[in-house]
Amino acid sequence: MTTSTLTTCTIPVAVLRAAPLSLDWGDSVFAKVIATNLYGDSLESLEGNGAYITTNPDQPTNLVEDYSQRTKSTLAIDWTAPVFTGGDVIVDYRINYREQGGSYSVLASGLTSLTYTAIGLTAGVTYQFTVESRNSYGYSVVSDELTLLCAFIPEPPTSVTTSNLNDKVVVSWADPVTNGSPITSYRVFIQQDDLATFTEESV
C-alpha cells in the first residue's frame, strides 16, 4: 500500500499578478496539477483553491478627535477605514500611543469599530496616537500621527469671599485645579439687589 505524501511549490504573488495570469487583489487562486514520471504525464487533477491574492492593507486615514468624549483624563479618536484593503476584509485595528517625544507602545488592539476612547490619561500631558489596520495578511503601516493635549475646562474657583478696602470691594478666591491647561482669565459676577440675578463686572 502506497503512503500519500504532501508536495508543495511556492509561487510569488507578483508572478500571479503579472500577465498572463493577471490576477487582481482579492481574487481566489485556483490550481491544477499534472504528475510526470518516466512513462509520461498523468491526467489533470481536479482544480483546488483556498488562497487569495492578498497583501497588507493601506493605513487608516483622517484621524480626528471626538471632542464630545473629552474629559480631564479621557481622549477619544475616530478614523476612516482604508479604501484599499489588500484583497481581503479588514479584521481589526491597533492603536499606538506615546507621550510626546517618547517611545510608542500599543494602547489597544483587536478593535473592530472606527473609534476608541483612551481613559486614565494624565491632565497636562500631550499624547500622540497612530492607528494600523489589519487583514489576514498582516498589519498596514501606521497612520499619520494625531497629537492631542489631555486637558479640559478648569474646576470652579473655591472659597470666594468679598471684603472692603477703603472705597472698593475686593473679591478673592482660591485658584482652581486647571485640568491640564493654564488659567488665562477670570470672569467676576456680582449679585444684584433682587438677591437672584448675577451681573458680570469688568475687572
C-alpha positions in Angstrom: 0.0 0.0 0.0 1.4 3.4 -1.0 1.5 6.1 1.6 0.5 9.6 0.3 2.9 12.4 0.9 2.3 16.2 0.6 4.3 18.1 -2.0 4.2 21.8 -2.3 5.5 24.6 -4.6 5.6 28.3 -3.9 4.6 31.0 -6.5 5.3 34.7 -5.7 2.2 36.8 -5.7 4.0 39.2 -8.1 4.0 36.4 -10.6 0.3 35.7 -10.2 -0.4 39.4 -10.5 1.5 39.7 -13.8 0.5 38.7 -17.3 -0.7 36.3 -18.5 -2.4 35.4 -15.2 -3.2 39.0 -14.2 -5.0 38.0 -11.0 -6.4 41.0 -9.1 -6.3 41.7 -5.3 -8.9 39.6 -3.7 -9.1 37.0 -6.5 -9.2 33.3 -5.5 -6.2 31.2 -6.7 -7.3 28.0 -8.5 -4.7 25.4 -9.4 -4.5 22.1 -11.2 -1.5 19.7 -11.1 -0.1 17.1 -13.5 2.3 14.4 -12.3 5.0 13.1 -14.6 7.2 10.0 -14.4 9.3 8.0 -16.9 6.1 6.8 -18.6 4.6 10.2 -19.2 2.1 12.7 -17.7 -0.9 11.9 -15.6 -4.3 13.3 -16.2 -5.0 16.7 -14.8 -6.0 16.8 -11.1 -9.3 18.3 -10.1 -8.9 22.0 -9.5 -8.4 23.2 -6.0 -8.3 26.6 -4.3 -8.2 28.2 -0.9 -5.6 31.0 -1.3 -6.4 34.6 -2.3 -4.3 37.3 -3.8 -3.6 39.4 -0.7 -1.2 41.9 0.7 -1.0 44.5 3.5 -3.9 46.9 3.6 -3.5 50.6 3.5 -3.3 52.5 6.7 -6.4 54.2 8.2 -6.8 57.9 7.4 -8.4 61.1 8.8 -7.5 60.6 12.5 -9.5 63.2 14.4 -10.6 63.8 18.0 -14.1 63.1 19.1 -14.3 66.1 21.4 -17.6 65.1 22.8 -15.9 62.4 24.8 -13.1 64.6 26.2 -12.6 64.9 30.0 -9.6 65.8 32.1 -8.3 62.2 31.7 -10.0 61.0 28.6 -9.3 61.5 24.8 -11.3 59.8 22.0 -10.2 59.4 18.4 -12.0 58.5 15.2 -10.6 57.4 11.9 -11.6 56.3 8.4 -11.1 52.7 7.2 -8.7 52.3 4.3 -10.1 52.2 0.7 -7.5 49.5 -0.3 -7.9 46.5 2.0 -5.2 44.4 0.4 -7.6 42.0 -1.2 -9.2 40.8 2.0 -11.5 42.3 4.6 -10.1 44.4 7.4 -10.1 42.2 10.5 -9.4 44.8 13.2 -7.3 47.9 14.2 -4.4 48.5 16.5 -3.8 51.9 18.3 -0.3 53.0 19.4 0.4 56.0 21.6 3.1 57.8 23.4 3.7 60.9 25.5 5.1 63.5 23.0 8.7 62.8 22.3 8.7 59.3 24.0 8.5 55.8 22.5 5.4 54.3 21.1 3.6 51.3 22.7 0.4 49.5 21.9 -2.6 51.1 23.6 -5.3 48.8 22.3 -5.6 46.1 19.6 -8.4 43.9 18.2 -10.6 46.9 17.7 -13.4 46.4 15.2 -15.0 49.9 15.3 -13.7 53.1 13.9 -13.4 54.9 17.2 -11.6 54.5 20.5 -11.6 56.2 23.9 -8.4 56.3 25.8 -9.0 56.6 29.6 -6.8 57.1 32.6 -4.6 59.7 30.9 -2.7 62.5 32.7 -4.0 66.0 32.5 -1.5 68.4 31.1 0.4 65.7 29.1 0.5 65.8 25.3 -0.2 62.4 23.7 0.4 61.2 20.2 -1.7 58.5 18.5 -1.3 56.3 15.4 -3.6 53.6 14.1 -2.9 50.4 12.0 -5.4 48.3 10.0 -5.0 44.5 9.7 -6.3 41.9 7.3 -5.4 38.2 7.1 -2.1 39.0 5.5 -0.9 41.4 8.3 -0.8 45.0 9.5 -0.6 48.1 7.5 1.9 50.8 8.0 1.0 53.3 10.7 -1.4 56.1 10.0 -0.5 59.8 10.2 0.1 60.9 13.8 -2.6 62.7 15.8 -1.3 64.9 18.6 -3.6 65.9 21.5 -3.1 67.7 24.8 -5.0 66.0 27.5 -6.8 68.9 29.1 -10.3 70.0 30.0 -12.2 73.0 31.4 -10.9 74.0 34.8 -12.7 73.2 38.1 -14.7 76.1 39.6 -12.8 78.5 41.8 -13.4 77.9 45.5 -13.5 79.9 48.7 -15.0 83.1 47.1 -15.2 86.0 49.5 -15.7 89.7 49.4 -14.1 92.3 51.6 -13.9 96.1 52.0 -10.8 98.1 51.1 -11.5 101.9 51.5 -13.9 102.8 48.7 -13.6 99.5 47.0 -14.8 95.9 47.4 -12.2 93.2 46.9 -13.4 89.8 45.5 -11.0 86.9 46.4 -11.0 83.2 45.5 -8.8 80.2 45.6 -7.3 79.2 42.2 -9.0 76.1 40.9 -7.5 72.9 39.5 -6.6 73.7 35.9 -7.2 70.2 34.5 -4.2 70.4 32.3 -4.5 73.9 30.7 -3.3 77.1 32.4 -5.9 79.6 33.5 -5.9 82.5 31.1 -8.5 84.8 32.7 -11.4 85.0 35.2 -14.9 86.5 35.0 -16.5 88.0 38.1 -20.2 88.3 38.6 -21.9 90.4 41.3 -25.4 89.7 42.7 -28.0 92.4 42.1 -30.3 93.6 44.9 -33.0 91.2 43.8 -30.8 88.6 45.5 -31.2 86.3 42.4 -29.6 87.8 39.4 -25.8 88.0 38.9 -24.3 90.5 36.5 -20.7 90.3 35.1 -18.4 93.1 36.1 -15.4 94.3 34.2 -12.2 93.7 36.2 
